[in-house]
Amino acid sequence: MNKVPLTVTGANKLKAELEELKSVVRPRIIQAIAEAREHGDLKENAEYHAAREQQSFAEGRIAEIEGKLSNATIIDVTKMDAKGKVIFGATVKLEDLDSEKVVTYQIVGEDEADIKEHRISIGSPIARALIGKEVEDVVTVKAPGGDIEYEILEIAYI
């Protein structure tokens, strides 16, 4: 598998979720299965089947997170010398030249992207257009609704 970029914040969130699953969720499910087994016949025991389904989901998520972390290249943008250019992990303040609307995005890995939190994937059209650019550069983003021009107002490495 190819290495995928991940910010330090994204890696820490995944590690925290993994720890929660292993130390809290997994033991709780094991206890629920044990209690359900004490009720007798497992064929018609809804509590048992529900607990087993939860266990399957939790174990799948644990494997998924472990896989993501093992294939991740964790990038700490605060320790990189970007020479004022937009790089992975940078937070970029943009102005839409048509609407004059100002937006701020952080460029993150695909697993971390969340438009509601202003984090966009490195593979998104906006991020691809921004990579390597500097403050005051104008970039054209090919969007489904037509081309959008943005001016880069600020670049932060936080």
C-alpha positions in Angstrom: 0.0 0.0 0.0 1.0 3.6 -0.6 1.8 5.8 2.3 -0.9 8.4 2.9 -0.3 11.8 4.5 -1.8 12.6 7.9 -1.5 15.7 10.0 -0.3 15.3 13.6 -3.9 16.3 14.8 -5.5 13.7 12.5 -3.1 11.0 13.8 -3.8 12.0 17.4 -7.5 11.7 16.8 -7.2 8.3 15.3 -4.9 7.1 18.2 -7.4 8.4 20.7 -10.3 6.6 19.0 -8.2 3.4 18.8 -7.4 3.6 22.5 -11.1 4.2 23.4 -12.1 1.2 21.3 -9.5 -1.1 22.8 -9.7 0.0 26.5 -13.4 0.9 26.9 -15.6 -0.4 24.1 -14.1 -3.8 23.6 -14.2 -4.8 27.3 -17.8 -3.5 27.5 -18.9 -5.6 24.6 -17.1 -8.7 26.0 -19.0 -8.2 29.3 -22.3 -7.8 27.4 -21.6 -11.1 25.5 -20.8 -12.9 28.7 -24.0 -11.6 30.4 -26.1 -12.6 27.3 -24.6 -16.1 27.4 -25.8 -16.6 30.9 -29.4 -16.1 29.7 -29.3 -19.5 28.0 -30.3 -20.5 24.5 -28.1 -18.4 22.1 -30.2 -19.0 19.0 -33.1 -16.8 20.2 -31.1 -14.5 22.4 -31.4 -11.0 20.9 -29.0 -9.5 23.4 -26.3 -11.9 22.4 -26.8 -11.3 18.7 -26.7 -7.5 19.3 -23.5 -7.7 21.3 -21.9 -9.9 18.7 -22.8 -7.4 16.0 -21.3 -4.6 18.1 -18.2 -6.7 18.6 -17.9 -7.2 14.8 -18.3 -3.5 14.1 -15.7 -2.5 16.9 -13.1 -5.1 15.7 -13.6 -3.9 12.1 -13.0 -0.3 13.1 -10.0 -1.2 15.2 -8.5 -3.0 12.2 -9.3 -0.1 10.0 -7.6 2.5 12.3 -4.6 0.3 12.8 -4.3 -0.1 9.0 -4.6 3.7 8.4 -2.0 4.5 11.1 0.5 1.9 9.8 0.2 3.3 6.3 0.4 6.9 7.3 3.1 9.4 6.9 2.6 11.8 9.8 3.5 15.4 8.8 4.0 18.1 11.3 3.6 21.3 9.3 4.9 23.4 12.2 8.4 21.9 11.8 8.6 22.3 8.0 10.3 25.2 6.1 7.7 25.8 3.4 9.3 29.1 2.3 5.9 30.8 2.2 4.3 28.3 -0.1 1.1 26.3 0.3 2.0 22.8 1.4 0.2 19.8 3.0 -1.1 20.8 6.4 -1.1 24.5 5.7 -4.1 26.7 6.6 -4.9 29.0 3.7 -7.2 32.1 3.8 -8.7 32.7 0.4 -10.9 35.3 -1.2 -13.3 34.3 -4.0 -12.7 37.1 -6.6 -16.3 37.0 -7.9 -18.2 37.0 -4.7 -15.5 38.6 -2.5 -16.3 35.9 0.1 -13.4 35.0 2.3 -12.9 31.3 3.4 -10.2 29.5 5.3 -9.2 25.9 4.7 -6.6 23.5 6.1 -5.2 21.0 3.6 -5.3 17.6 5.2 -5.3 13.9 4.3 -8.4 12.2 2.8 -9.4 10.6 6.1 -9.3 13.9 7.9 -11.2 16.0 5.4 -14.4 17.6 6.8 -15.7 20.6 4.9 -17.8 21.7 8.0 -14.6 22.1 9.9 -12.9 23.8 6.9 -10.5 20.9 6.4 -10.1 19.9 2.7 -8.5 16.8 1.2 -5.1 17.1 -0.4 -6.8 15.4 -3.4 -9.6 18.0 -3.8 -9.6 20.4 -6.7 -9.0 23.4 -4.5 -6.1 21.9 -2.6 -4.5 20.7 -5.9 -4.7 24.2 -7.3 -3.3 25.8 -4.1 -0.2 23.5 -3.6 3.0 25.4 -4.3 1.4 28.8 -4.5 2.2 31.9 -2.4 0.3 34.8 -0.8 -1.2 37.1 -3.4 -1.2 34.4 -6.1 -4.5 33.9 -7.9 -5.6 30.3 -8.5 -8.3 29.0 -10.8 -10.3 26.0 -9.4 -12.2 23.9 -11.9 -15.5 23.2 -10.1 -18.6 21.5 -11.4 -20.4 24.8 -11.5 -17.6 26.5 -13.5 -14.2 27.9 -12.8 -13.7 29.8 -9.5 -10.8 32.3 -9.0 -9.3 32.7 -5.5 -6.7 35.0 -4.3 -4.5 33.7 -1.5 -4.6 36.2 1.4 -2.7 34.3 4.1 -0.8 31.0 4.7 -0.4 29.7 8.2 1.5 26.6 9.4 -0.3 25.7 12.6 
